[in-house]
Amino acid sequence: MELASLMRPIEIGEGELVFYEGLPAYGLYVLCEGKIKVAKRTKDGRSQILKLLAPGEVLGEKTLFDQETYTCYAKALEPSRLMFIAREDFLAFMRRYPEVAFRLIEKLSRELKAFGDKLVEITAYSAKERMARVLLELARAFGKETPEGLDIGAELSRSELAEMAGVTTETAVRILSEFKEKGIISLAGRRILILKREELQALAHPFRTYLRENLI
């Protein structure tokens, strides 16, 4: 209740930015409704999705302590509602409740491990393996069982899936079409259903990657 009293609500529409690269970091956000992607632009203008966030997760935490600008941007994938707390208010809150600081350190440690794994994944594994892993991770983080199959639970464009897998959009389209032809997945616009989970798992080398950070 004390923390909630320090926060103010923010509502944004699909495609709107929560914050952008180079913006001074004024505080911390908690996602209450919707989905947010956190991504970084490369020098040639392309984007690389770093993670997806769902309700209950936080963003902007990495700049809490160094007072720097954001090094990535956060965009809503659907209409979203967030709560914002100013940096100084949250730091004072952590001083009063040290357990919160320890939980934040645990979260940052898990994310650091996941990003390290992602670097190895991009350099060591094929595009097909990476795309299979992205679909499985989406299903693990957001998916839901339906009579038709396992819905991955996030309707992303082909370019966004390509960003997550670290491949070109053309490669992503080709791989998804191949998976569909083999009956591994079904495609209906942006909706993707996994029909043969075991076959998709066989394509993906076992590897720890986290699209959502707070899964326990």
N, C-alpha and C positions, 0 to 999 in steps of 0.2 A: 504493500500500500504506500509505503514511503517512496519507493522508486517510482511508482505510477504517478505520484503527486508532482514529480519533477519532470514528467514527460508531456509532450504535446503531440496531438495526432496530425498525421499528414496523409492525404489521399491523392493518388496519382493514377492516371489512365494508362491503358496498354500502350507501350512504346515510349512512354515518358521517362526521363532520367531522374533518378534519386540524387545522384551526384555524378560529376564528370572528372576526367583526368585534369589535374592542374588546379582544381578547386581547393581552397583552403579547407582543412578538415575541422569542422566546428563541433562535432560530437558523434554520437553513436545512434544507430537506428535499430529498432526491433520490428521485424515483419510480423504483422498480425493476420493479414489476409492477402492472398494472391501468390504470385511467384516472381522472383527477381533473378536476373542473370547478372553476374559480375564478370566483366571482360576487360581486355586490354587491347589497344590498337597497336599494330606493328608500324614500322617506318613506311611500308608501302601501302598503308591505308587499310589493310585487312584487320579483322578482329579475331581474338582468341578467347573463348569462354573459359574462365578460370573455375567457376563453380555456379551452381544454381541454389537458390535459397527458397525455402517454403516456410509457412507460418511457424513461429516459435524461434526462428533463428535471427542472428544479429549480423549487421554489416557496418563497416567503418571502424572496426575495432583496432586495426593495425596502425592507425595513425593517432591513436589516443595519447601515446606517450611521447612521441617525437615532435608533435605540433607541425608536421609537414603537410604538404598537399596530397590529395588522392593520386595514386599512381595507376588507377584503373577507373572504370566507370560502371555504374549500376543502372540497369534499365528494367522496367516492368514488362513481363511477358503477358500479363493480364491485369485488369484493374486491381490495384493493391492498396492496402491500408497499413501504415507504419506508425510507430511511435518514435519520437526523437527526443534525446536527452543531450543537453549541452555538455561539452567535454569537461569543464571544470566541475559541474554538478556531479557527473559520474565519477570523476576521480575522488571527490570528497566522499561520495557514497562508498567507494571501495575502501577508503581509509577507515570509515566507521564499521565496515563489514569485510574484514580481510578474506573471508571465505570466498567472496565474490571474485577477488583478485586471483585466488588459486584456481577457481573454475575457468577463468579467462585464460590463464596460462596453460591449463590443460587443453583447452580448445585450440589455442595457437600452436601448441606442440603437435596435436593431431594433424592440423592443417599443413604444418611444415613437412611432416613425414609424407603426407599424401602428395604434396607438390614435388618432393624429391622423387617419389615413385613415378609421377607423371613425366618428369624429365627423362627417366630411363625408358619409360614406355614409348615415348615419341621417337627416341633414337634406336630402340632395339627391336620393335615389333612392327609387323606389316600393317598397312592401312586396313585390311580386312579384319585383322585381330583387334585393332583399336576401335573400329566401328562396332564390332560385336560386343566389346566390353562397354562401350558407351550405352548401347541399348539395354544391356543387362543392368548397368548401374542406374539408369533412369528408372527401370522397372523396380529395382530394389528400393530406390528412394521415394518414388512417387506412384508406382504401379498399383493396379487393382485388377483382380480377376473378373472376367466377364464370360458369358456363355460362349462367345466367339474366340476367346483367347485372353492372354495377359496384356492388358492395355498398359503401355509404358507410362501413362499418366501425365505427360507433358507434350503439348502439341507445338513442336518446334519446326521451323523451316529447314529445308535441306542445307542452306548455308549455315544455320546455327548448329545443326548436327555435325557439319563439316568442321566448324570451329572447335567443337568439343573433342572431335577425334584427331584434330591436327592434320586434316587432309583438305584438298581442294573441293569445291562444291561439285565439280564434275565427277571426281572420284567417289564422293559420297553417294551421288545419284546412281552411279554404276554399281556400287556395292549393294545398295539397298535393293536395286532392281534384281541383282543376282540372288540375294536372300529371298526375295519374293518368288522368283522363278523356281527356287528349290523348295518352296512351301514352308520356309522357316519363319517368315513374317507375312503379314498382310498390310497393304497400304491403302488408305482412304484419305487423300489429301494429306494433312499434317498428322492425322491419327495413325499410330503404328501399333499393331497387335503382334505379340510374339506367339507363334503357333507351336513351335518346336523348341522349347527352352533348352533341352539337353543338347541338341545340335548346335545351338548358338553358344552354349557354354563350352562345347568342344572346340569351337573356333577361337575362343578367347582364352589366352594363357592366364592361369590364376595369378592375380595381381591386385594389390590393394589400391583402389582409387576411390575417393569420396566426392560425390557431387553435393551431398548434404553433410554438414559437419557434426551435427548433434545427435546422429542416430546411435542408440545404445543397444 
